Amino acid sequence: MSWILTLILLTSTFLSEAKHHPHPLSAATVVGAVYCDDACIHQDPPKPDPFIAGATVAVECKGTSTRPPFRQEVKTGGRGEFRVDLPFSVANRAKTIRGCTAALVRSNDLACAAAGAATLAPLRLKSRNGKEQIFSAGVFSFKPQNCNRKQTGGSPEKFFLPPNPLNPGLLPPNPLLPPPSLIPPLLPTPPPSIIPPVFPTPPPSVIPPLLPTPPSSPSFPLPLPLPPFIPGLVPSPSPPPPVLPVPLPPLPVPLPPLPVPLPPLPVPPVPFLPPGIPGGPPAEVSSKP
């Protein structure tokens, strides 16, 4: 992020210098900067000065029916900055200035010569001082060639092993065939047999069979084998189920005892009845003959 801050300071410094330039400036001035974007290489420590000095930048403006098109190429300074003074005033060519662009042409650094993502940019008004206006083309970037190789997969030769000198080929390579694999196999492959088989394999029959194939019988699980019979060994009978007691009906409530009958009252004898009459006293029996 330090180089981004440096670019911002550089642009602001250059704008202030353009305002206080001792020589009279044109009505429109284009400024910008060029640097090397080597972040894809992951240098440690990073490059202290990423700006490219001596890079070529072109500023172009479209022509009109009365004026020819304008194009001027300039080289960047020691801090990667460039400046182009347009030869016409802003008041007369305002539409033309809006159509002007700045483009990268070439880099002076061979280690960082691949064009970046943005190679063409329109002009934007940065400052205005009376009749003088300063337009900015932005910041352009170049990148190393290694960045393009990493993004496209690199050279394919780096991903193959060198040939094995202990196992050279028996025949020279055929230029019409693709090159063989440079990684030797673990076990040598035996050469294919050139003798045809004695009994050729008959081709498969395409005529369906006359009789349909009977369906396969369903498989049932085999019963478990019975235990062997041992004489004299009588299996013990299973115990009888437990006998539950039959519930008895409840006893009746005892009745109260009957009252004891009273003895019969003796009948008193009737007085003045002769003996031998029922109800009278018994007759006296004499003991004399």
C-alpha positions as YAML, in Angstrom:
chain: A
units: angstrom
residues:
- id: 1
  name: MET
  ca: [0.00, 0.00, 0.00]
- id: 2
  name: SER
  ca: [3.00, 2.31, 0.33]
- id: 3
  name: TRP
  ca: [3.40, 2.68, -3.43]
- id: 4
  name: ILE
  ca: [-0.29, 3.70, -3.75]
- id: 5
  name: LEU
  ca: [0.28, 6.53, -1.29]
- id: 6
  name: THR
  ca: [3.39, 7.48, -3.23]
- id: 7
  name: LEU
  ca: [1.35, 7.68, -6.45]
- id: 8
  name: ILE
  ca: [-1.20, 9.95, -4.78]
- id: 9
  name: LEU
  ca: [1.52, 12.25, -3.44]
- id: 10
  name: LEU
  ca: [3.24, 12.23, -6.82]
- id: 11
  name: THR
  ca: [0.07, 13.24, -8.66]
- id: 12
  name: SER
  ca: [-0.74, 16.02, -6.21]
- id: 13
  name: THR
  ca: [2.86, 17.29, -6.36]
- id: 14
  name: PHE
  ca: [2.84, 17.27, -10.13]
- id: 15
  name: LEU
  ca: [-0.45, 19.15, -10.26]
- id: 16
  name: SER
  ca: [0.91, 21.82, -7.94]
- id: 17
  name: GLU
  ca: [4.04, 22.11, -10.10]
- id: 18
  name: ALA
  ca: [1.89, 22.46, -13.19]
- id: 19
  name: LYS
  ca: [0.01, 25.33, -11.59]
- id: 20
  name: HIS
  ca: [3.20, 27.20, -10.60]
- id: 21
  name: HIS
  ca: [5.21, 26.39, -13.71]
- id: 22
  name: PRO
  ca: [7.48, 29.36, -14.61]
- id: 23
  name: HIS
  ca: [6.70, 28.97, -18.31]
- id: 24
  name: PRO
  ca: [3.25, 29.86, -19.62]
- id: 25
  name: LEU
  ca: [1.17, 26.66, -19.88]
- id: 26
  name: SER
  ca: [-1.23, 25.86, -22.66]
- id: 27
  name: ALA
  ca: [-4.91, 26.10, -22.11]
- id: 28
  name: ALA
  ca: [-5.06, 22.31, -21.50]
- id: 29
  name: THR
  ca: [-2.38, 20.03, -19.97]
- id: 30
  name: VAL
  ca: [-2.52, 16.23, -19.62]
- id: 31
  name: VAL
  ca: [-0.65, 14.53, -16.74]
- id: 32
  name: GLY
  ca: [-0.28, 10.91, -15.55]
- id: 33
  name: ALA
  ca: [2.16, 8.30, -14.24]
- id: 34
  name: VAL
  ca: [3.44, 4.77, -15.08]
- id: 35
  name: TYR
  ca: [4.63, 2.13, -12.58]
- id: 36
  name: CYS
  ca: [5.52, -1.59, -12.46]
- id: 37
  name: ASP
  ca: [2.91, -3.86, -10.89]
- id: 38
  name: ASP
  ca: [5.06, -6.78, -9.67]
- id: 39
  name: ALA
  ca: [2.70, -7.95, -6.91]
- id: 40
  name: CYS
  ca: [2.20, -11.29, -8.68]
- id: 41
  name: ILE
  ca: [5.85, -12.24, -8.00]
- id: 42
  name: HIS
  ca: [5.52, -11.68, -4.22]
- id: 43
  name: GLN
  ca: [8.91, -10.13, -3.75]
- id: 44
  name: ASP
  ca: [10.19, -10.03, -0.19]
- id: 45
  name: PRO
  ca: [11.06, -7.25, 0.47]
- id: 46
  name: PRO
  ca: [8.98, -5.45, -2.20]
- id: 47
  name: LYS
  ca: [10.58, -3.20, -4.77]
- id: 48
  name: PRO
  ca: [11.20, 0.21, -3.16]
- id: 49
  name: ASP
  ca: [10.61, 2.26, -6.34]
- id: 50
  name: PRO
  ca: [7.93, 0.73, -8.59]
- id: 51
  name: PHE
  ca: [7.84, 3.68, -11.04]
- id: 52
  name: ILE
  ca: [9.18, 3.16, -14.57]
- id: 53
  name: ALA
  ca: [11.36, 5.90, -16.03]
- id: 54
  name: GLY
  ca: [11.62, 6.21, -19.81]
- id: 55
  name: ALA
  ca: [8.29, 4.52, -20.61]
- id: 56
  name: THR
  ca: [6.51, 5.80, -23.72]
- id: 57
  name: VAL
  ca: [2.95, 7.13, -23.49]
- id: 58
  name: ALA
  ca: [0.86, 8.54, -26.36]
- id: 59
  name: VAL
  ca: [-1.89, 11.17, -26.07]
- id: 60
  name: GLU
  ca: [-4.37, 11.23, -28.95]
- id: 61
  name: CYS
  ca: [-7.27, 13.54, -29.84]
- id: 62
  name: LYS
  ca: [-9.74, 13.00, -32.63]
- id: 63
  name: GLY
  ca: [-9.76, 15.42, -35.54]
- id: 64
  name: THR
  ca: [-12.60, 17.51, -36.90]
- id: 65
  name: SER
  ca: [-13.56, 18.85, -40.29]
- id: 66
  name: THR
  ca: [-11.45, 21.96, -39.69]
- id: 67
  name: ARG
  ca: [-8.55, 20.53, -37.62]
- id: 68
  name: PRO
  ca: [-6.45, 17.39, -38.12]
- id: 69
  name: PRO
  ca: [-6.20, 14.75, -35.36]
- id: 70
  name: PHE
  ca: [-3.57, 15.25, -32.65]
- id: 71
  name: ARG
  ca: [-1.09, 12.63, -31.40]
- id: 72
  name: GLN
  ca: [2.01, 13.11, -29.29]
- id: 73
  name: GLU
  ca: [4.28, 10.55, -27.64]
- id: 74
  name: VAL
  ca: [6.22, 11.43, -24.50]
- id: 75
  name: LYS
  ca: [8.54, 9.57, -22.13]
- id: 76
  name: THR
  ca: [8.08, 9.37, -18.40]
- id: 77
  name: GLY
  ca: [10.48, 11.08, -16.03]
- id: 78
  name: GLY
  ca: [12.50, 9.66, -13.17]
- id: 79
  name: ARG
  ca: [9.39, 9.22, -11.01]
- id: 80
  name: GLY
  ca: [7.29, 7.71, -13.80]
- id: 81
  name: GLU
  ca: [5.36, 10.92, -14.48]
- id: 82
  name: PHE
  ca: [4.50, 12.36, -17.90]
- id: 83
  name: ARG
  ca: [2.94, 15.61, -19.18]
- id: 84
  name: VAL
  ca: [1.56, 16.71, -22.54]
- id: 85
  name: ASP
  ca: [0.53, 20.26, -23.43]
- id: 86
  name: LEU
  ca: [-2.38, 20.31, -25.87]
- id: 87
  name: PRO
  ca: [-1.96, 22.86, -28.70]
- id: 88
  name: PHE
  ca: [-5.52, 24.23, -28.56]
- id: 89
  name: SER
  ca: [-7.63, 26.06, -26.04]
- id: 90
  name: VAL
  ca: [-10.32, 24.49, -23.96]
- id: 91
  name: ALA
  ca: [-12.95, 27.02, -24.98]
- id: 92
  name: ASN
  ca: [-12.62, 26.26, -28.68]
- id: 93
  name: ARG
  ca: [-12.02, 22.49, -28.42]
- id: 94
  name: ALA
  ca: [-13.98, 21.40, -25.34]
- id: 95
  name: LYS
  ca: [-15.65, 18.49, -27.16]
- id: 96
  name: THR
  ca: [-12.33, 17.44, -28.67]
- id: 97
  name: ILE
  ca: [-10.61, 17.34, -25.28]
- id: 98
  name: ARG
  ca: [-13.38, 15.10, -23.92]
- id: 99
  name: GLY
  ca: [-12.60, 12.65, -26.72]
- id: 100
  name: CYS
  ca: [-8.83, 12.62, -26.05]
- id: 101
  name: THR
  ca: [-7.22, 9.48, -24.60]
- id: 102
  name: ALA
  ca: [-3.83, 8.41, -23.23]
- id: 103
  name: ALA
  ca: [-2.38, 4.99, -24.09]
- id: 104
  name: LEU
  ca: [0.69, 2.94, -23.17]
- id: 105
  name: VAL
  ca: [3.18, 2.34, -25.98]
- id: 106
  name: ARG
  ca: [6.21, 0.55, -24.52]
- id: 107
  name: SER
  ca: [8.18, 0.11, -21.33]
- id: 108
  name: ASN
  ca: [11.83, 0.97, -20.81]
- id: 109
  name: ASP
  ca: [12.22, -1.78, -18.16]
- id: 110
  name: LEU
  ca: [12.81, -5.18, -19.78]
- id: 111
  name: ALA
  ca: [11.97, -6.97, -16.53]
- id: 112
  name: CYS
  ca: [8.55, -5.28, -16.47]
- id: 113
  name: ALA
  ca: [7.44, -4.90, -20.08]
- id: 114
  name: ALA
  ca: [4.03, -6.63, -20.26]
- id: 115
  name: ALA
  ca: [1.12, -4.21, -20.50]
- id: 116
  name: GLY
  ca: [-1.31, -4.17, -17.59]
- id: 117
  name: ALA
  ca: [-5.07, -4.53, -17.64]
- id: 118
  name: ALA
  ca: [-5.77, -0.89, -18.60]
- id: 119
  name: THR
  ca: [-3.76, 0.37, -21.58]
- id: 120
  name: LEU
  ca: [-6.14, 3.15, -22.68]
- id: 121
  name: ALA
  ca: [-7.84, 5.74, -20.48]
- id: 122
  name: PRO
  ca: [-9.95, 8.86, -21.13]
- id: 123
  name: LEU
  ca: [-9.00, 12.25, -19.73]
- id: 124
  name: ARG
  ca: [-10.61, 13.65, -16.59]
- id: 125
  name: LEU
  ca: [-10.55, 17.23, -15.36]
- id: 126
  name: LYS
  ca: [-8.43, 17.48, -12.19]
- id: 127
  name: SER
  ca: [-8.02, 21.20, -11.54]
- id: 128
  name: ARG
  ca: [-8.91, 24.57, -13.00]
- id: 129
  name: ASN
  ca: [-7.03, 27.81, -12.63]
- id: 130
  name: GLY
  ca: [-8.72, 30.58, -14.55]
- id: 131
  name: LYS
  ca: [-8.42, 29.76, -18.20]
- id: 132
  name: GLU
  ca: [-5.94, 26.93, -17.59]
- id: 133
  name: GLN
  ca: [-7.23, 23.42, -16.98]
- id: 134
  name: ILE
  ca: [-5.28, 20.29, -16.06]
- id: 135
  name: PHE
  ca: [-6.57, 16.88, -17.17]
- id: 136
  name: SER
  ca: [-5.45, 13.57, -15.65]
- id: 137
  name: ALA
  ca: [-4.95, 10.37, -17.62]
- id: 138
  name: GLY
  ca: [-4.65, 8.31, -14.43]
- id: 139
  name: VAL
  ca: [-1.98, 5.76, -13.53]
- id: 140
  name: PHE
  ca: [-0.86, 3.07, -15.98]
- id: 141
  name: SER
  ca: [1.01, -0.10, -15.12]
- id: 142
  name: PHE
  ca: [3.28, -2.66, -16.68]
- id: 143
  name: LYS
  ca: [3.93, -6.10, -15.17]
- id: 144
  name: PRO
  ca: [6.65, -8.75, -15.53]
- id: 145
  name: GLN
  ca: [6.38, -11.45, -18.14]
- id: 146
  name: ASN
  ca: [6.34, -14.09, -15.38]
- id: 147
  name: CYS
  ca: [2.91, -12.86, -14.31]
- id: 148
  name: ASN
  ca: [1.43, -13.75, -17.71]
- id: 149
  name: ARG
  ca: [3.02, -17.20, -17.55]
- id: 150
  name: LYS
  ca: [1.56, -17.86, -14.12]
- id: 151
  name: GLN
  ca: [-1.91, -16.76, -15.22]
- id: 152
  name: THR
  ca: [-1.87, -18.89, -18.42]
- id: 153
  name: GLY
  ca: [-0.40, -21.98, -16.75]
- id: 154
  name: GLY
  ca: [3.26, -21.39, -17.56]
- id: 155
  name: SER
  ca: [5.48, -23.30, -19.95]
- id: 156
  name: PRO
  ca: [4.53, -27.01, -20.24]
- id: 157
  name: GLU
  ca: [8.17, -28.12, -20.34]
- id: 158
  name: LYS
  ca: [8.59, -27.32, -16.64]
- id: 159
  name: PHE
  ca: [6.03, -29.95, -15.61]
- id: 160
  name: PHE
  ca: [7.81, -32.96, -17.23]
- id: 161
  name: LEU
  ca: [10.64, -34.97, -15.75]
- id: 162
  name: PRO
  ca: [13.88, -35.36, -17.73]
- id: 163
  name: PRO
  ca: [14.30, -38.60, -19.73]
- id: 164
  name: ASN
  ca: [15.87, -41.59, -18.01]
- id: 165
  name: PRO
  ca: [19.38, -42.12, -19.45]
- id: 166
  name: LEU
  ca: [19.49, -45.73, -18.16]
- id: 167
  name: ASN
  ca: [16.55, -46.83, -20.33]
- id: 168
  name: PRO
  ca: [17.01, -45.29, -23.79]
- id: 169
  name: GLY
  ca: [14.61, -46.08, -26.59]
- id: 170
  name: LEU
  ca: [15.41, -48.95, -28.97]
- id: 171
  name: LEU
  ca: [14.04, -47.16, -32.03]
- id: 172
  name: PRO
  ca: [14.35, -43.53, -33.06]
- id: 173
  name: PRO
  ca: [11.22, -41.47, -32.36]
- id: 174
  name: ASN
  ca: [8.66, -41.22, -35.12]
- id: 175
  name: PRO
  ca: [8.10, -37.54, -36.01]
- id: 176
  name: LEU
  ca: [4.49, -38.28, -37.07]
- id: 177
  name: LEU
  ca: [3.52, -39.66, -33.64]
- id: 178
  name: PRO
  ca: [3.16, -37.59, -30.47]
- id: 179
  name: PRO
  ca: [6.15, -37.72, -28.12]
- id: 180
  name: PRO
  ca: [5.94, -40.51, -25.53]
- id: 181
  name: SER
  ca: [5.61, -39.83, -21.86]
- id: 182
  name: LEU
  ca: [8.90, -38.88, -20.24]
- id: 183
  name: ILE
  ca: [8.02, -40.65, -16.96]
- id: 184
  name: PRO
  ca: [9.17, -44.30, -17.28]
- id: 185
  name: PRO
  ca: [6.66, -46.97, -16.22]
- id: 186
  name: LEU
  ca: [7.29, -48.90, -13.03]
- id: 187
  name: LEU
  ca: [7.23, -52.30, -14.79]
- id: 188
  name: PRO
  ca: [8.07, -52.88, -18.48]
- id: 189
  name: THR
  ca: [5.00, -53.66, -20.54]
- id: 190
  name: PRO
  ca: [5.33, -56.94, -22.51]
- id: 191
  name: PRO
  ca: [5.02, -56.57, -26.29]
- id: 192
  name: PRO
  ca: [1.63, -57.50, -27.72]
- id: 193
  name: SER
  ca: [1.29, -60.94, -29.28]
- id: 194
  name: ILE
  ca: [1.28, -60.95, -33.08]
- id: 195
  name: ILE
  ca: [0.22, -64.65, -33.40]
- id: 196
  name: PRO
  ca: [-3.57, -64.96, -33.76]
- id: 197
  name: PRO
  ca: [-5.33, -67.38, -31.37]
- id: 198
  name: VAL
  ca: [-5.70, -71.01, -32.54]
- id: 199
  name: PHE
  ca: [-9.45, -71.15, -31.88]
- id: 200
  name: PRO
  ca: [-11.11, -67.87, -32.63]
- id: 201
  name: THR
  ca: [-13.87, -66.88, -30.31]
- id: 202
  name: PRO
  ca: [-17.28, -67.30, -32.03]
- id: 203
  name: PRO
  ca: [-19.29, -64.14, -32.35]
- id: 204
  name: PRO
  ca: [-22.20, -63.76, -29.95]
- id: 205
  name: SER
  ca: [-25.51, -65.16, -31.21]
- id: 206
  name: VAL
  ca: [-28.09, -62.60, -32.18]
- id: 207
  name: ILE
  ca: [-30.99, -65.17, -32.56]
- id: 208
  name: PRO
  ca: [-33.03, -65.49, -29.36]
- id: 209
  name: PRO
  ca: [-33.45, -69.03, -27.93]
- id: 210
  name: LEU
  ca: [-36.51, -71.06, -29.03]
- id: 211
  name: LEU
  ca: [-37.53, -72.12, -25.54]
- id: 212
  name: PRO
  ca: [-37.79, -69.56, -22.82]
- id: 213
  name: THR
  ca: [-35.57, -70.05, -19.88]
- id: 214
  name: PRO
  ca: [-37.60, -71.46, -16.95]
- id: 215
  name: PRO
  ca: [-37.72, -69.15, -14.02]
- id: 216
  name: SER
  ca: [-35.48, -70.02, -11.21]
- id: 217
  name: SER
  ca: [-37.19, -71.74, -8.28]
- id: 218
  name: PRO
  ca: [-37.47, -69.60, -5.21]
- id: 219
  name: SER
  ca: [-35.05, -70.49, -2.55]
- id: 220
  name: PHE
  ca: [-36.44, -71.35, 0.90]
- id: 221
  name: PRO
  ca: [-34.35, -71.46, 4.01]
- id: 222
  name: LEU
  ca: [-33.50, -74.99, 5.19]
- id: 223
  name: PRO
  ca: [-35.19, -76.11, 8.45]
- id: 224
  name: LEU
  ca: [-33.06, -76.44, 11.47]
- id: 225
  name: PRO
  ca: [-31.96, -80.07, 12.22]
- id: 226
  name: LEU
  ca: [-33.75, -81.87, 15.10]
- id: 227
  name: PRO
  ca: [-31.68, -82.86, 18.11]
- id: 228
  name: PRO
  ca: [-30.59, -86.54, 18.13]
- id: 229
  name: PHE
  ca: [-32.78, -89.05, 20.08]
- id: 230
  name: ILE
  ca: [-31.09, -90.48, 23.18]
- id: 231
  name: PRO
  ca: [-32.74, -93.68, 24.60]
- id: 232
  name: GLY
  ca: [-33.62, -93.63, 28.27]
- id: 233
  name: LEU
  ca: [-33.78, -89.91, 28.28]
- id: 234
  name: VAL
  ca: [-37.38, -88.92, 28.71]
- id: 235
  name: PRO
  ca: [-37.98, -85.27, 28.43]
- id: 236
  name: SER
  ca: [-39.34, -83.87, 31.60]
- id: 237
  name: PRO
  ca: [-42.99, -82.91, 31.26]
- id: 238
  name: SER
  ca: [-43.81, -79.37, 31.48]
- id: 239
  name: PRO
  ca: [-45.13, -78.39, 34.89]
- id: 240
  name: PRO
  ca: [-48.93, -78.10, 35.13]
- id: 241
  name: PRO
  ca: [-50.35, -74.68, 35.31]
- id: 242
  name: PRO
  ca: [-50.97, -73.46, 38.83]
- id: 243
  name: VAL
  ca: [-54.45, -74.18, 40.24]
- id: 244
  name: LEU
  ca: [-56.08, -71.13, 41.56]
- id: 245
  name: PRO
  ca: [-58.35, -71.63, 44.64]
- id: 246
  name: VAL
  ca: [-62.07, -71.38, 43.94]
- id: 247
  name: PRO
  ca: [-63.49, -68.59, 46.02]
- id: 248
  name: LEU
  ca: [-66.20, -69.81, 48.51]
- id: 249
  name: PRO
  ca: [-69.42, -67.92, 48.90]
- id: 250
  name: PRO
  ca: [-69.64, -65.81, 52.00]
- id: 251
  name: LEU
  ca: [-71.24, -67.44, 55.13]
- id: 252
  name: PRO
  ca: [-74.78, -66.36, 55.93]
- id: 253
  name: VAL
  ca: [-75.38, -64.17, 58.87]
- id: 254
  name: PRO
  ca: [-76.49, -66.38, 61.84]
- id: 255
  name: LEU
  ca: [-80.10, -65.95, 62.87]
- id: 256
  name: PRO
  ca: [-80.93, -65.20, 66.50]
- id: 257
  name: PRO
  ca: [-81.72, -68.36, 68.57]
- id: 258
  name: LEU
  ca: [-85.35, -69.41, 69.06]
- id: 259
  name: PRO
  ca: [-86.78, -68.82, 72.50]
- id: 260
  name: VAL
  ca: [-86.79, -71.92, 74.81]
- id: 261
  name: PRO
  ca: [-90.32, -73.29, 75.15]
- id: 262
  name: LEU
  ca: [-91.76, -73.08, 78.62]
- id: 263
  name: PRO
  ca: [-92.61, -76.36, 80.36]
- id: 264
  name: PRO
  ca: [-96.33, -77.19, 80.57]
- id: 265
  name: LEU
  ca: [-98.05, -76.07, 83.66]
- id: 266
  name: PRO
  ca: [-99.36, -78.93, 85.84]
- id: 267
  name: VAL
  ca: [-103.10, -79.17, 85.98]
- id: 268
  name: PRO
  ca: [-104.27, -79.18, 89.57]
- id: 269
  name: PRO
  ca: [-106.56, -82.03, 90.44]
- id: 270
  name: VAL
  ca: [-110.21, -81.39, 90.55]
- id: 271
  name: PRO
  ca: [-111.43, -81.65, 94.07]
- id: 272
  name: PHE
  ca: [-114.26, -83.99, 95.13]
- id: 273
  name: LEU
  ca: [-113.90, -86.37, 92.20]
- id: 274
  name: PRO
  ca: [-114.23, -90.02, 92.89]
- id: 275
  name: PRO
  ca: [-111.21, -92.14, 92.33]
- id: 276
  name: GLY
  ca: [-110.86, -93.74, 88.99]
- id: 277
  name: ILE
  ca: [-112.38, -90.86, 87.13]
- id: 278
  name: PRO
  ca: [-110.16, -89.01, 84.89]
- id: 279
  name: GLY
  ca: [-108.99, -86.03, 86.59]
- id: 280
  name: GLY
  ca: [-109.64, -87.62, 90.05]
- id: 281
  name: PRO
  ca: [-107.20, -89.22, 92.42]
- id: 282
  name: PRO
  ca: [-106.08, -92.71, 91.64]
- id: 283
  name: ALA
  ca: [-108.02, -95.61, 93.24]
- id: 284
  name: GLU
  ca: [-106.43, -97.40, 96.06]
- id: 285
  name: VAL
  ca: [-105.48, -100.97, 95.34]
- id: 286
  name: SER
  ca: [-105.84, -103.37, 98.27]
- id: 287
  name: SER
  ca: [-103.29, -105.89, 99.00]
- id: 288
  name: LYS
  ca: [-105.66, -108.36, 100.45]
- id: 289
  name: PRO
  ca: [-106.85, -111.37, 98.49]
...
